[in-house]
Amino acid sequence: MYNGDVNHLLQHLTEDLNPKSEEEKIFMEEINNKRNFGMADKVMEFLEKGDHKTYFVIVGTLHLIEKPHIISILQEKGYNVTHVH
């Protein structure tokens, strides 16, 4: 088990995904990085509605631990985000 060790989990999840070719690098950028910015934008929409509702957002693990991840994007936008393990 990883017991909250995000770096160990990231290493395990990406050991087979490390891009070896330019095409693989482009694929990973499209499937992870660009999607993370879109998901972070959607989370910001929820937060900025001001409707005092609670929203539960589910995403895959890599979208929370492989930079640029949703958490880092939100933090860069000024949001206070705490990673809970």
C-alpha positions as CSV (number, residue, x, y, z in Angstrom):
1,M,0.0,0.0,0.0
2,Y,1.0,3.6,-0.5
3,N,-0.3,5.0,2.7
4,G,-0.6,8.5,1.3
5,D,2.8,8.5,-0.4
6,V,1.8,10.4,-3.5
7,N,5.3,10.2,-5.1
8,H,5.5,6.4,-4.7
9,L,2.0,6.0,-6.2
10,L,2.8,8.3,-9.1
11,Q,6.0,6.4,-9.8
12,H,4.0,3.1,-9.8
13,L,1.2,4.4,-12.0
14,T,3.5,6.0,-14.6
15,E,6.3,3.4,-14.8
16,D,4.8,2.0,-18.0
17,L,3.6,5.4,-19.3
18,N,6.9,7.2,-19.5
19,P,6.9,8.6,-23.0
20,K,9.6,7.0,-25.2
21,S,8.7,8.7,-28.5
22,E,7.5,12.1,-29.5
23,E,4.1,10.6,-30.4
24,E,3.8,9.2,-26.8
25,K,4.7,12.6,-25.3
26,I,2.0,14.3,-27.4
27,F,-0.5,11.6,-26.4
28,M,0.2,12.0,-22.7
29,E,0.0,15.8,-23.0
30,E,-3.4,15.4,-24.6
31,I,-4.8,12.7,-22.3
32,N,-3.6,14.2,-19.0
33,N,-2.3,17.8,-19.1
34,K,-4.8,19.4,-21.4
35,R,-7.7,17.6,-19.8
36,N,-6.5,18.7,-16.4
37,F,-6.8,22.3,-17.4
38,G,-10.4,21.7,-18.6
39,M,-11.4,19.8,-15.5
40,A,-9.9,22.6,-13.3
41,D,-11.9,25.2,-15.2
42,K,-15.0,23.2,-14.5
43,V,-14.2,22.9,-10.8
44,M,-13.7,26.7,-10.8
45,E,-17.1,27.2,-12.4
46,F,-18.7,25.2,-9.5
47,L,-16.7,27.2,-6.9
48,E,-17.6,30.6,-8.4
49,K,-21.3,29.9,-8.7
50,G,-21.8,31.2,-5.2
51,D,-24.9,29.0,-4.8
52,H,-23.6,27.5,-1.5
53,K,-24.1,24.0,-2.8
54,T,-21.7,21.1,-2.2
55,Y,-20.2,19.5,-5.3
56,F,-18.6,16.1,-5.3
57,V,-16.1,15.7,-8.2
58,I,-14.7,12.4,-9.2
59,V,-11.6,12.1,-11.4
60,G,-8.9,9.5,-12.1
61,T,-5.9,9.4,-9.8
62,L,-3.3,10.7,-12.2
63,H,-5.4,13.9,-12.6
64,L,-4.7,14.7,-9.0
65,I,-1.0,13.7,-8.8
66,E,0.8,14.1,-12.1
67,K,1.7,17.8,-12.8
68,P,0.2,19.8,-14.0
69,H,-2.6,18.3,-12.0
70,I,-6.0,19.7,-11.1
71,I,-4.8,20.6,-7.6
72,S,-1.7,22.5,-8.8
73,I,-3.7,24.4,-11.4
74,L,-6.3,25.5,-8.8
75,Q,-3.5,26.5,-6.5
76,E,-1.9,28.6,-9.2
77,K,-5.3,30.3,-9.7
78,G,-5.3,31.3,-6.0
79,Y,-7.5,28.6,-4.5
80,N,-6.5,27.0,-1.2
81,V,-6.5,23.2,-1.9
82,T,-5.6,20.5,0.5
83,H,-4.7,17.0,-0.6
84,V,-6.5,14.6,1.7
85,H,-5.2,11.0,1.9
